[in-house]
């Protein structure tokens, strides 16, 4: 799945798209990856502090899945 992000980055570099479009494409690609690398986990909010019980449960479940 990280290959998808790399492909998007290559397309963006070739076409010289503006930064706003590039960021939008990268964020869209994050929906389809499962956190194979530490950088992807951080991008998906690994260090975000949960503010509700629902977010806390989701963060705990995600951390268990990544291990």
URVENDA-V396757 format. One record per residue. N is the residue number from 1. RES is the residue in one letter. OMEGA is omega as a letter, one per 20 degrees, with the letter a starting at -180 (none if undefined). NEAR is the number of other C-alpha atoms within 10 Angstrom. Layout:
[[N	RES	OMEGA	NEAR] [N	RES	OMEGA	NEAR]]
//
This chain:
[[1	X	r	13] [2	X	r	15] [3	X	r	10] [4	X	r	14] [5	X	r	19] [6	X	r	13] [7	X	r	12] [8	X	r	15] [9	X	r	16] [10	X	r	12] [11	X	a	13] [12	X	a	18] [13	X	a	12] [14	X	a	9] [15	X	r	9] [16	X	r	10] [17	X	a	11] [18	X	a	10] [19	X	a	10] [20	X	r	8] [21	X	a	11] [22	X	a	17] [23	X	r	13] [24	X	r	10] [25	X	r	15] [26	X	r	16] [27	X	r	14] [28	X	r	11] [29	X	r	18] [30	X	r	18] [31	X	a	11] [32	X	r	12] [33	X	a	16] [34	X	r	15] [35	X	a	20] [36	X	a	11] [37	X	r	11] [38	X	r	11] [39	X	r	10] [40	X	r	16] [41	X	r	18] [42	X	r	12] [43	X	a	12] [44	X	r	16] [45	X	a	10] [46	X	a	15] [47	X	r	10] [48	X	r	11] [49	X	r	10] [50	X	a	13] [51	X	r	8] [52	X	r	9] [53	X	r	9] [54	X	r	10] [55	X	r	13] [56	X	r	14] [57	X	r	12] [58	X	r	13] [59	X	r	18] [60	X	r	13] [61	X	r	11] [62	X	a	15] [63	X	r	12] [64	X	a	9] [65	X	a	10] [66	X	a	13] [67	X	none	5]]
//
